[in-house]
Amino acid sequence: MVQGSFKRQVEVGRVVLINYGTDSGKLAVIVDIVDHNRALIDGPTTGVSRQAFPFRRMTLTRFVVKDLPRGAGQTVLKKYLEKNQTVATWEKSAWAQKLAVRKVRAGLTDFDRFKVQKFKSQRRYAVGAAVAKATKAV
């Protein structure tokens, strides 16, 4: 099978990250393809209601729910998600962890940002001193 340069195909069962709107930052699964601009998505475990959603407002992830039937209902989709442990796999990914760190950083107060700055300064000083000592010994 020739795939070309694209690694993430739009397909039934593809897990997507919504990047616009009220459900921004939530996961959903493509249940059916409406046309070349929209897909029917559903996220029963993440709180995303079943709706037709444009591709430009979602990002395809590398995760796919295997053997998901086209147009599957919420109960079937939930069963497939639990069987494949898709949400748990997503939460372990570097992408999800980076989004979680961004969310925590966005909620910091001025004093918390100041403390982070001071800890980074202390770390830089310790690393610089260790590097200087190591280069002096060599």
DSSP file with accessible surface (Angstrom, degrees, kcal/mol):
  #  RESIDUE AA STRUCTURE BP1 BP2  ACC     N-H-->O    O-->H-N    N-H-->O    O-->H-N    TCO  KAPPA ALPHA  PHI   PSI    X-CA   Y-CA   Z-CA
    1    1 A M              0   0  221      0, 0.0     2,-0.5     0, 0.0     0, 0.0   0.000 360.0 360.0 360.0 128.3    0.0    0.0    0.0
    2    2 A V        +     0   0  140      1,-0.2     0, 0.0     0, 0.0     0, 0.0  -0.798 360.0 172.7 -93.3 126.5    1.4    3.4   -1.0
    3    3 A Q    >   -     0   0   88     -2,-0.5     3,-0.5     1,-0.2    -1,-0.2   0.733  22.4-154.8-106.8 -29.1    0.7    6.1    1.6
    4    4 A G  T 3   -     0   0   52      1,-0.2    -1,-0.2     3,-0.0     0, 0.0  -0.496  52.0 -39.5  85.9-157.2    2.6    9.1    0.4
    5    5 A S  T 3  S+     0   0  101     -2,-0.1     2,-0.4     2,-0.0    -1,-0.2   0.667 110.2  92.4 -85.3 -16.3    3.8   11.9    2.6
    6    6 A F    <   +     0   0  147     -3,-0.5     3,-0.1     1,-0.1     0, 0.0  -0.653  45.5 178.9 -83.5 131.8    0.8   12.1    4.8
    7    7 A K        +     0   0  150     -2,-0.4     2,-0.7     1,-0.2    -1,-0.1   0.718  69.8  58.6 -99.6 -27.2    1.0    9.9    8.0
    8    8 A R  S    S-     0   0  109     52,-0.1     2,-0.2     6,-0.0    -1,-0.2  -0.877  71.6-168.5-112.5 102.9   -2.4   10.8    9.5
    9    9 A Q        -     0   0   79     -2,-0.7     2,-0.7    -3,-0.1     5,-0.0  -0.606  29.7-111.9 -88.4 147.7   -5.3   10.0    7.3
   10   10 A V        +     0   0   59     -2,-0.2     2,-0.3    50,-0.1    -1,-0.1  -0.705  61.2 145.3 -76.0 117.0   -8.8   11.2    7.9
   11   11 A E    >   -     0   0   75     -2,-0.7     3,-1.8    21,-0.1     2,-0.3  -0.975  57.9 -82.3-151.8 160.3  -10.6    7.9    8.7
   12   12 A V  T 3  S+     0   0   36     -2,-0.3    56,-0.2     1,-0.3    19,-0.2  -0.519 117.8  28.3 -66.6 128.4  -13.4    6.6   10.8
   13   13 A G  T 3  S+     0   0    0     17,-3.0    52,-3.2     1,-0.3     2,-0.3   0.296  83.3 139.8 101.5  -8.4  -12.0    5.9   14.3
   14   14 A R  E <   -A   64   0A  12     -3,-1.8    16,-2.4    50,-0.2     2,-0.4  -0.504  50.7-131.9 -70.6 130.8   -9.3    8.6   14.1
   15   15 A V  E     - B   0  29A   3     48,-2.5    46,-2.3    -2,-0.3     2,-0.3  -0.712  28.5-168.4 -84.4 132.1   -8.9   10.5   17.4
   16   16 A V  E     -AB  60  28A   0     12,-3.0    12,-2.2    -2,-0.4     2,-0.5  -0.894  20.4-137.1-123.6 153.1   -8.9   14.3   17.0
   17   17 A L  E     -AB  59  27A  13     42,-2.9    42,-2.7    -2,-0.3     2,-0.4  -0.952  24.3-133.3-107.7 121.9   -8.1   17.2   19.2
   18   18 A I  E     -A   58   0A   1      8,-2.5     7,-3.4    -2,-0.5     8,-0.2  -0.618  24.1-179.4 -77.4 128.5  -10.5   20.1   18.9
   19   19 A N        +     0   0   72     38,-1.8     2,-0.3    -2,-0.4    39,-0.2   0.256  58.8  44.9-115.7  13.5   -8.6   23.3   18.6
   20   20 A Y  S    S+     0   0  131     37,-0.6     3,-0.3     3,-0.0     2,-0.1  -0.991  88.9  19.8-154.9 144.2  -11.5   25.9   18.3
   21   21 A G  S >  S-     0   0   47     -2,-0.3     3,-1.4     1,-0.2    -3,-0.0  -0.455 103.9 -37.8  99.8-166.8  -14.8   26.6   20.1
   22   22 A T  T 3  S+     0   0  139      1,-0.3    -1,-0.2    -2,-0.1     0, 0.0   0.784 136.0  50.7 -69.5 -27.1  -16.3   25.7   23.4
   23   23 A D  T >  S+     0   0   22     -3,-0.3     3,-2.0     3,-0.1    -5,-0.3   0.166  79.2 149.2 -95.2  19.1  -14.8   22.2   23.3
   24   24 A S  T <   +     0   0   69     -3,-1.4    -5,-0.2     1,-0.3     3,-0.1  -0.253  65.7  22.1 -58.5 132.9  -11.3   23.4   22.6
   25   25 A G  T 3  S+     0   0   49     -7,-3.4    -1,-0.3     1,-0.3     2,-0.2   0.423  98.5 117.5  91.1  -0.7   -8.7   21.2   24.0
   26   26 A K    <   -     0   0   79     -3,-2.0    -8,-2.5    -8,-0.2    -1,-0.3  -0.662  61.8-119.9-100.9 157.5  -10.9   18.1   24.2
   27   27 A L  E     +B   17   0A  12     -2,-0.2     2,-0.3   -10,-0.2    21,-0.3  -0.677  33.1 168.0 -93.4 148.2  -10.6   14.8   22.4
   28   28 A A  E     -B   16   0A   2    -12,-2.2   -12,-3.0    -2,-0.3     2,-0.4  -0.924  26.5-126.1-147.9 170.2  -13.2   13.3   20.1
   29   29 A V  E     -BC  15  42A   4     13,-2.5    13,-1.7    -2,-0.3     2,-0.6  -0.971  23.7-117.8-124.2 138.2  -13.4   10.5   17.6
   30   30 A I  E     + C   0  41A   0    -16,-2.4   -17,-3.0    -2,-0.4    11,-0.2  -0.644  34.6 173.3 -74.4 119.5  -14.4   10.7   13.9
   31   31 A V  E     -     0   0A   0      9,-3.2    40,-2.3    -2,-0.6    41,-0.4   0.762  64.9  -3.6 -97.2 -34.8  -17.5    8.5   13.6
   32   32 A D  E     - C   0  40A  44      8,-1.5     8,-3.2    38,-0.2     2,-0.6  -0.985  66.0-120.1-155.4 156.9  -18.4    9.3   10.0
   33   33 A I  E     - C   0  39A  58     -2,-0.3     6,-0.2     6,-0.3     3,-0.1  -0.910  21.5-175.3-106.3 120.5  -17.2   11.5    7.2
   34   34 A V        -     0   0   69      4,-1.0     2,-0.2    -2,-0.6     5,-0.2   0.958  62.5 -42.1 -79.7 -57.8  -19.8   14.0    6.0
   35   35 A D  S    S-     0   0   59      3,-1.7    -1,-0.3     0, 0.0     3,-0.2  -0.820  76.8 -66.6-153.5-165.4  -17.9   15.6    3.1
   36   36 A H  S    S+     0   0  156     -2,-0.2     3,-0.1     1,-0.2    19,-0.0   0.541 131.4  39.6 -75.2  -4.0  -14.5   16.8    2.2
   37   37 A N  S    S+     0   0   93      1,-0.2    18,-2.5    17,-0.1    19,-0.4   0.622 116.0  39.7-112.5 -21.2  -14.8   19.7    4.7
   38   38 A R  E     - D   0  54A 100     16,-0.3    -3,-1.7    -3,-0.2    -4,-1.0  -0.925  53.0-166.9-135.5 155.9  -16.6   18.1    7.7
   39   39 A A  E     -CD  33  53A   0     14,-2.4    14,-3.3    -2,-0.3     2,-0.6  -0.966  30.6-114.1-137.1 153.6  -16.7   15.0    9.8
   40   40 A L  E     -CD  32  52A  41     -8,-3.2    -9,-3.2    -2,-0.3    -8,-1.5  -0.803  43.4-175.2 -86.6 119.1  -19.2   13.7   12.3
   41   41 A I  E     -CD  30  51A   0     10,-2.8    10,-2.0    -2,-0.6     2,-0.3  -0.819  13.1-177.5-117.7 159.4  -17.4   13.5   15.7
   42   42 A D  E     -C   29   0A   0    -13,-1.7   -13,-2.5    -2,-0.3     7,-0.2  -0.979  12.3-175.4-153.1 143.0  -18.3   12.3   19.1
   43   43 A G  E  >> + D   0  48A   2      5,-2.1     5,-1.7    -2,-0.3     4,-1.2  -0.614  11.6 167.3-139.3  76.6  -16.6   12.2   22.5
   44   44 A P  T  45S+     0   0   27      0, 0.0    -1,-0.1     0, 0.0   -16,-0.0   0.811  81.9  42.5 -66.2 -27.1  -18.7   10.3   25.0
   45   45 A T  T  45S+     0   0   64      1,-0.2   -17,-0.1     2,-0.1    -2,-0.0   0.666 118.5  43.8 -92.3 -14.9  -15.9   10.1   27.6
   46   46 A T  T  45S-     0   0   39     -3,-0.5    -1,-0.2   -19,-0.2     3,-0.1   0.428 112.9-106.8-109.3  -2.8  -14.6   13.7   27.2
   47   47 A G  T  <5 +     0   0   55     -4,-1.2     2,-0.6     1,-0.3   -19,-0.1   0.645  69.8 140.4  89.4  15.6  -17.9   15.6   27.0
   48   48 A V  E   < -D   43   0A   2     -5,-1.7    -5,-2.1   -21,-0.3    -1,-0.3  -0.821  46.6-135.2 -93.4 123.5  -18.0   16.4   23.3
   49   49 A S  E     -     0   0A  73     -2,-0.6     2,-0.3    -7,-0.2    -8,-0.1  -0.382  31.1 -89.9 -75.7 157.6  -21.5   16.1   21.9
   50   50 A R  E     +     0   0A  86     -8,-0.1     2,-0.3    -2,-0.1    -8,-0.2  -0.511  69.4 140.2 -68.9 124.2  -22.1   14.3   18.6
   51   51 A Q  E     -D   41   0A  57    -10,-2.0   -10,-2.8    -2,-0.3     2,-0.5  -0.991  58.7 -97.9-161.2 157.7  -21.9   17.0   15.8
   52   52 A A  E     -D   40   0A  45     -2,-0.3   -12,-0.2   -12,-0.2   -19,-0.1  -0.741  48.3-174.7 -81.2 128.7  -20.6   17.7   12.3
   53   53 A F  E     -D   39   0A  20    -14,-3.3   -14,-2.4    -2,-0.5     2,-0.1  -0.984  24.2-115.9-132.8 136.5  -17.3   19.5   12.7
   54   54 A P  E >   -D   38   0A  24      0, 0.0     3,-1.4     0, 0.0   -16,-0.3  -0.417  19.4-130.1 -73.1 146.1  -15.0   21.1   10.1
   55   55 A F  G >  S+     0   0   45    -18,-2.5     3,-1.6     1,-0.3   -17,-0.1   0.811 104.7  65.2 -63.8 -29.8  -11.6   19.6    9.6
   56   56 A R  G 3  S+     0   0  192    -19,-0.4    -1,-0.3     1,-0.3   -18,-0.1   0.652  99.9  53.2 -71.0 -12.1   -9.9   23.1    9.9
   57   57 A R  G <  S+     0   0   82     -3,-1.4   -38,-1.8   -37,-0.0   -37,-0.6   0.167 107.1  58.3-106.7  16.8  -11.1   23.3   13.6
   58   58 A M  E <   -A   18   0A  12     -3,-1.6     2,-0.5   -40,-0.2   -40,-0.2  -0.971  68.9-140.5-141.1 156.0   -9.6   20.0   14.6
   59   59 A T  E     -A   17   0A  47    -42,-2.7   -42,-2.9    -2,-0.3     2,-0.3  -0.976  22.3-127.2-118.3 129.6   -6.2   18.4   14.6
   60   60 A L  E     -A   16   0A  35     -2,-0.5   -44,-0.2   -44,-0.2     2,-0.2  -0.572  24.6-156.2 -75.5 132.7   -5.6   14.8   13.7
   61   61 A T  E     -     0   0A   0    -46,-2.3   -46,-0.1    -2,-0.3    -1,-0.0  -0.502  28.6-110.0 -97.8 176.5   -3.7   12.8   16.3
   62   62 A R  E    S+     0   0A 159     -2,-0.2     2,-0.3   -48,-0.1   -46,-0.1   0.536  88.0 100.4 -84.6  -3.3   -1.7    9.6   15.7
   63   63 A F  E     -     0   0A  23    -48,-0.2   -48,-2.5   -55,-0.0     2,-0.4  -0.649  49.1-176.2 -89.5 139.4   -4.2    7.5   17.6
   64   64 A V  E     -A   14   0A  32     -2,-0.3     2,-0.8   -50,-0.2   -50,-0.2  -0.998  27.4-131.8-134.1 134.1   -6.9    5.4   15.9
   65   65 A V    >   -     0   0    1    -52,-3.2     3,-1.0    -2,-0.4    16,-0.1  -0.784  39.5-129.3 -82.5 110.4   -9.7    3.4   17.4
   66   66 A K  T 3  S+     0   0  131     -2,-0.8   -53,-0.1     1,-0.2    18,-0.1  -0.340  75.7   0.1 -68.8 141.1   -9.2    0.1   15.5
   67   67 A D  T 3  S+     0   0  140      1,-0.2    -1,-0.2   -55,-0.1   -54,-0.1   0.728  79.5 165.2  58.5  28.6  -12.2   -1.6   13.7
   68   68 A L    <   -     0   0   14     -3,-1.0    -1,-0.2   -56,-0.2     2,-0.1  -0.628  38.0-122.5 -74.2 125.3  -14.7    1.1   14.8
   69   69 A P    >   -     0   0   60      0, 0.0     3,-1.3     0, 0.0     2,-0.2  -0.399  31.9 -97.1 -69.8 148.4  -17.9    0.6   12.6
   70   70 A R  T 3  S+     0   0  173      1,-0.3   -38,-0.2   -58,-0.1   -39,-0.1  -0.415 107.4  12.1 -66.4 131.6  -19.0    3.6   10.6
   71   71 A G  T 3  S+     0   0   38    -40,-2.3    -1,-0.3     1,-0.2   -39,-0.1   0.752  87.7 177.6  74.9  25.4  -21.7    5.7   12.3
   72   72 A A    <   -     0   0    8     -3,-1.3    -1,-0.2   -41,-0.4    -4,-0.0  -0.285  24.8-121.2 -63.6 145.8  -21.3    3.9   15.6
   73   73 A G     >  -     0   0   33      1,-0.1     4,-2.6     4,-0.0     5,-0.2  -0.170  30.3 -94.2 -78.8 178.5  -23.4    5.1   18.5
   74   74 A Q  H  > S+     0   0  100      1,-0.2     4,-2.8     2,-0.2     5,-0.2   0.891 122.2  49.7 -65.0 -41.1  -22.2    6.4   21.8
   75   75 A T  H  > S+     0   0  116      2,-0.2     4,-2.1     1,-0.2    -1,-0.2   0.921 113.8  45.5 -67.0 -40.7  -22.4    3.1   23.7
   76   76 A V  H  > S+     0   0   47      2,-0.2     4,-2.4     1,-0.2    -2,-0.2   0.930 114.4  48.9 -65.6 -44.1  -20.5    1.3   21.0
   77   77 A L  H  X S+     0   0    0     -4,-2.6     4,-2.6     1,-0.2    -2,-0.2   0.921 110.1  51.0 -62.1 -43.4  -17.9    4.1   20.8
   78   78 A K  H  X S+     0   0   88     -4,-2.8     4,-2.3    -5,-0.2    -1,-0.2   0.916 109.7  50.7 -61.7 -39.8  -17.5    4.1   24.5
   79   79 A K  H  X S+     0   0  135     -4,-2.1     4,-2.3     1,-0.2    -2,-0.2   0.925 111.5  47.2 -65.0 -42.8  -16.9    0.4   24.6
   80   80 A Y  H  X S+     0   0   51     -4,-2.4     4,-2.3     2,-0.2    -1,-0.2   0.886 111.2  52.0 -66.0 -38.7  -14.3    0.6   21.8
   81   81 A L  H  X>S+     0   0    9     -4,-2.6     5,-1.7     1,-0.2     4,-0.8   0.910 112.5  44.9 -64.8 -40.9  -12.5    3.5   23.6
   82   82 A E  H  <5S+     0   0  125     -4,-2.3     3,-0.2    -5,-0.2    -2,-0.2   0.877 112.0  52.7 -70.0 -37.0  -12.3    1.6   26.9
   83   83 A K  H  <5S+     0   0  139     -4,-2.3    -2,-0.2     1,-0.2    -1,-0.2   0.918 117.0  37.4 -65.0 -42.2  -11.2   -1.6   25.1
   84   84 A N  H  <5S-     0   0   55     -4,-2.3    -1,-0.2    -5,-0.2    -2,-0.2   0.532 100.5-135.0 -85.8  -8.4   -8.3    0.2   23.3
   85   85 A Q  T  X5 +     0   0  130     -4,-0.8     4,-2.0    -3,-0.2    -3,-0.2   0.909  45.4 160.5  52.6  47.0   -7.6    2.5   26.4
   86   86 A T  H  >< +     0   0    9     -5,-1.7     4,-2.4     2,-0.2     5,-0.2   0.915  65.6  48.9 -68.1 -43.2   -7.3    5.4   24.0
   87   87 A V  H  > S+     0   0   43     -6,-0.3     4,-2.3     1,-0.2    -1,-0.2   0.912 112.1  49.3 -67.5 -39.4   -7.8    8.2   26.5
   88   88 A A  H  > S+     0   0   42      1,-0.2     4,-1.2     2,-0.2    -1,-0.2   0.905 111.0  50.0 -65.2 -39.3   -5.2    6.7   28.9
   89   89 A T  H  X S+     0   0   55     -4,-2.0     4,-0.7     1,-0.2     3,-0.3   0.899 109.9  51.4 -65.0 -39.8   -2.7    6.4   26.0
   90   90 A W  H >< S+     0   0   22     -4,-2.4     3,-1.2     1,-0.2     6,-0.5   0.922 106.2  53.8 -61.9 -44.5   -3.4   10.0   25.0
   91   91 A E  H 3< S+     0   0  126     -4,-2.3    -1,-0.2     1,-0.3    -2,-0.2   0.778 107.5  51.7 -66.0 -23.0   -2.8   11.2   28.6
   92   92 A K  H 3< S+     0   0  159     -4,-1.2    -1,-0.3    -3,-0.3    -2,-0.2   0.642  90.2 103.3 -83.8 -14.7    0.6    9.5   28.6
   93   93 A S  S <X S-     0   0   11     -3,-1.2     4,-2.0    -4,-0.7     5,-0.2  -0.272  80.0-123.2 -71.9 155.4    1.7   11.1   25.3
   94   94 A A  H  > S+     0   0   74      1,-0.2     4,-2.4     2,-0.2     5,-0.2   0.857 110.6  58.6 -64.9 -34.2    4.1   14.0   25.2
   95   95 A W  H  > S+     0   0   77      2,-0.2     4,-2.1     1,-0.2    -1,-0.2   0.936 107.7  44.8 -62.1 -47.4    1.6   16.2   23.4
   96   96 A A  H  > S+     0   0   13     -6,-0.5     4,-2.2     1,-0.2    -1,-0.2   0.894 112.9  51.2 -66.1 -39.1   -1.0   15.8   26.2
   97   97 A Q  H  X S+     0   0  110     -4,-2.0     4,-2.2     2,-0.2    -1,-0.2   0.898 108.6  51.7 -66.6 -36.7    1.6   16.4   28.9
   98   98 A K  H  X S+     0   0  127     -4,-2.4     4,-2.3     2,-0.2    -2,-0.2   0.915 109.6  49.5 -65.7 -40.2    2.8   19.6   27.1
   99   99 A L  H  X S+     0   0   52     -4,-2.1     4,-2.0     1,-0.2    -1,-0.2   0.889 109.8  51.9 -64.9 -37.0   -0.8   20.8   26.9
  100  100 A A  H  X S+     0   0   54     -4,-2.2     4,-2.2     2,-0.2    -2,-0.2   0.910 109.1  49.5 -66.2 -40.0   -1.3   20.1   30.7
  101  101 A V  H  X S+     0   0   81     -4,-2.2     4,-2.9     1,-0.2     5,-0.2   0.918 109.6  52.0 -65.1 -40.8    1.9   22.1   31.5
  102  102 A R  H  X S+     0   0  158     -4,-2.3     4,-2.1     1,-0.2    -1,-0.2   0.902 108.9  50.6 -59.9 -41.3    0.6   25.0   29.4
  103  103 A K  H  X S+     0   0  170     -4,-2.0     4,-1.0     2,-0.2    -1,-0.2   0.910 112.0  46.7 -65.5 -40.9   -2.7   24.9   31.3
  104  104 A V  H >< S+     0   0  100     -4,-2.2     3,-0.7     1,-0.2     4,-0.2   0.934 112.5  50.0 -65.4 -44.7   -0.9   25.0   34.6
  105  105 A R  H >< S+     0   0  128     -4,-2.9     3,-1.3     1,-0.2    -1,-0.2   0.860 105.9  56.4 -63.4 -34.8    1.4   27.8   33.5
  106  106 A A  H 3< S+     0   0   84     -4,-2.1    -1,-0.2     1,-0.2    -2,-0.2   0.797 105.4  53.1 -68.3 -24.6   -1.5   29.9   32.3
  107  107 A G  T << S+     0   0   63     -4,-1.0    -1,-0.2    -3,-0.7    -2,-0.2   0.372  83.7 117.4 -92.4   6.2   -3.1   29.7   35.8
  108  108 A L    <   -     0   0   36     -3,-1.3     2,-0.1    -4,-0.2    -3,-0.0  -0.416  58.4-133.4 -73.9 149.4    0.0   30.9   37.6
  109  109 A T     >  -     0   0   76     -2,-0.1     4,-2.4     1,-0.1     5,-0.2  -0.390  31.8 -97.8 -88.7 175.7   -0.1   34.1   39.6
  110  110 A D  H  > S+     0   0  123      1,-0.2     4,-2.1     2,-0.2     5,-0.1   0.909 126.0  49.9 -61.1 -41.7    2.5   36.9   39.5
  111  111 A F  H  > S+     0   0  131      2,-0.2     4,-2.4     1,-0.2    -1,-0.2   0.899 109.1  51.7 -66.9 -38.3    4.2   35.5   42.6
  112  112 A D  H  > S+     0   0   48      2,-0.2     4,-2.3     1,-0.2    -1,-0.2   0.913 109.7  49.5 -63.8 -40.9    4.2   32.0   41.2
  113  113 A R  H  X S+     0   0  117     -4,-2.4     4,-2.3     1,-0.2    -1,-0.2   0.894 109.6  52.3 -64.3 -37.3    5.9   33.2   38.0
  114  114 A F  H  X S+     0   0   96     -4,-2.1     4,-2.3     2,-0.2    -2,-0.2   0.924 108.9  49.7 -63.2 -43.4    8.4   35.1   40.2
  115  115 A K  H  X S+     0   0   82     -4,-2.4     4,-2.6     2,-0.2    -2,-0.2   0.910 109.6  51.5 -63.5 -39.7    9.2   31.9   42.1
  116  116 A V  H  X S+     0   0   44     -4,-2.3     4,-2.4     1,-0.2    -1,-0.2   0.922 108.8  51.7 -62.2 -42.0    9.6   29.9   38.9
  117  117 A Q  H  X S+     0   0  119     -4,-2.3     4,-2.0     1,-0.2    -2,-0.2   0.923 110.7  47.6 -60.5 -44.3   12.1   32.6   37.7
  118  118 A K  H  X S+     0   0  103     -4,-2.3     4,-2.4     2,-0.2    -2,-0.2   0.905 110.9  50.8 -66.1 -40.2   14.1   32.3   40.9
  119  119 A F  H  X S+     0   0  129     -4,-2.6     4,-2.3     1,-0.2    -1,-0.2   0.906 109.8  50.6 -65.2 -37.8   14.2   28.5   40.7
  120  120 A K  H  X S+     0   0   82     -4,-2.4     4,-2.6     2,-0.2    -1,-0.2   0.904 109.8  51.0 -64.4 -39.2   15.4   28.7   37.1
  121  121 A S  H  X S+     0   0   52     -4,-2.0     4,-2.2     2,-0.2    -2,-0.2   0.920 110.1  48.9 -63.8 -43.1   18.1   31.1   38.2
  122  122 A Q  H  X S+     0   0  123     -4,-2.4     4,-2.4     2,-0.2    -2,-0.2   0.906 111.6  49.8 -62.7 -40.8   19.3   28.8   41.0
  123  123 A R  H  X S+     0   0  160     -4,-2.3     4,-2.7     2,-0.2     5,-0.3   0.927 109.6  50.8 -65.3 -43.6   19.4   25.9   38.6
  124  124 A R  H  X S+     0   0  159     -4,-2.6     4,-2.6     1,-0.2    -1,-0.2   0.909 111.1  49.1 -59.6 -41.5   21.4   27.8   36.0
  125  125 A Y  H  X S+     0   0  182     -4,-2.2     4,-2.4     2,-0.2    -2,-0.2   0.932 112.6  46.9 -64.7 -44.7   23.9   28.8   38.7
  126  126 A A  H  X S+     0   0   59     -4,-2.4     4,-2.2     2,-0.2    -2,-0.2   0.921 114.9  45.8 -64.8 -43.3   24.2   25.2   40.0
  127  127 A V  H  X S+     0   0   85     -4,-2.7     4,-2.6     2,-0.2     5,-0.2   0.924 113.0  50.3 -67.3 -42.3   24.7   23.8   36.5
  128  128 A G  H  X S+     0   0   40     -4,-2.6     4,-2.5    -5,-0.3    -2,-0.2   0.910 111.0  48.7 -62.3 -41.6   27.2   26.5   35.5
  129  129 A A  H  X S+     0   0   51     -4,-2.4     4,-2.3    -5,-0.2    -1,-0.2   0.911 112.1  48.9 -65.4 -40.6   29.2   25.8   38.6
  130  130 A A  H  X S+     0   0   60     -4,-2.2     4,-2.4     2,-0.2    -2,-0.2   0.912 112.2  48.3 -66.8 -39.5   29.2   22.1   38.0
  131  131 A V  H  X S+     0   0   83     -4,-2.6     4,-2.6     2,-0.2     5,-0.2   0.922 111.7  49.7 -66.2 -41.4   30.3   22.6   34.3
  132  132 A A  H  X S+     0   0   54     -4,-2.5     4,-1.9    -5,-0.2    -2,-0.2   0.918 112.1  48.2 -63.7 -40.5   33.1   25.0   35.3
  133  133 A K  H  X S+     0   0  163     -4,-2.3     4,-1.8     2,-0.2    -1,-0.2   0.907 112.6  48.6 -66.0 -40.2   34.3   22.5   38.0
  134  134 A A  H  X S+     0   0   56     -4,-2.4     4,-1.2     1,-0.2    -2,-0.2   0.904 112.6  46.9 -68.8 -40.0   34.2   19.6   35.5
  135  135 A T  H  < S+     0   0   96     -4,-2.6    -1,-0.2     1,-0.2    -2,-0.2   0.848 111.1  52.5 -72.3 -30.6   36.1   21.6   32.8
  136  136 A K  H  < S+     0   0  190     -4,-1.9    -1,-0.2    -5,-0.2    -2,-0.2   0.871 107.3  52.8 -70.0 -34.7   38.7   22.8   35.3
  137  137 A A  H  <        0   0   90     -4,-1.8    -1,-0.2    -5,-0.2    -2,-0.2   0.786 360.0 360.0 -72.4 -26.6   39.3   19.1   36.4
  138  138 A V     <        0   0  158     -4,-1.2    -3,-0.1    -5,-0.1    -4,-0.0   0.362 360.0 360.0 -83.8 360.0   39.9   18.0   32.8
